[in-house]
């Protein structure tokens, strides 16, 4: 059995380790990462799945603009511990993320991922035909879900990050003696 809750600071190290296991070091080279880099996830839309106090799944959503002045969210990454896959954790995280985004008043979610997997949640490539990622991406994996009717109607152009900037950590610089 597992539970889903909003991510807390104590989840960060476990989340990063889980993402490393699921995606490897190459995860930092993905175009979606460019949109997340230096940004904070959308408030209330960072979720953790836990069993017996151990993090087994994670998903986060990020503020973007789908073309000119079209607010949307970018979902990702979604990751589930390999030993817990096929147990419904990923599906539960997806449903909670979608429901939370809708409840918080967001109109659309975009992602780059496995089309057959995400189709079960209503995602398709139909609404992204006139949209582009700001780097290499596979067109058939660029998917969207409208949470409000026609939220992406007429959306065109390059996706760009719009979320709040993450604070830059202070670095202590030693002084010369």
C-alpha positions, 0 to 999 in steps of 0.5 A: 500500500502507498500514500500520495502527498505533496512533496516536502523538503525531506523528499528532495534527496530521495527524489533525486536518487529515484530520478537517477535510478529511473533516468540516469545521468542523461536526464539532465540533457533532455529538452524538458530539463531546459524548461525546468532548470532554475525554476520552482515547480508550480505550487501544490503540484509536486507530489510524492508517493510513499510506502512505509515512509520510503519514497517510491514515486514522484511527479512535478508540474511546472509553469510554461507558456504554450506559445504566446501568452498561453499559460499551461503546465509541463508535467515531468518527470514522472518516476516510480521505483523499478521495484514498485512498477506495475503496482499502480503508483504511476497511474495514481500519481498521474491522476492526482497531478491532473486532479490537483492541476484542475482543482487549482484552476490550470487549463492545460498540461503538456509533456514529452512521454510514451503516448500509449501510456499517457493516452489512458489519462487523455493526453494526445499529440493532437493539441501540440501540432503547432507547438515546439519544444525549445530543443530536440524532441520527438514530435509523436511524444509531445502530448497535451491534455486540456483541463478546460475546453479549447484551452490550447485552441490556436496555440502555436509557437515555442514552449517557454518556462514562465515559473518562478525562479529558484533561489540561487544558493549563496556561495561563501568565497574565502577571503585572502589573508 
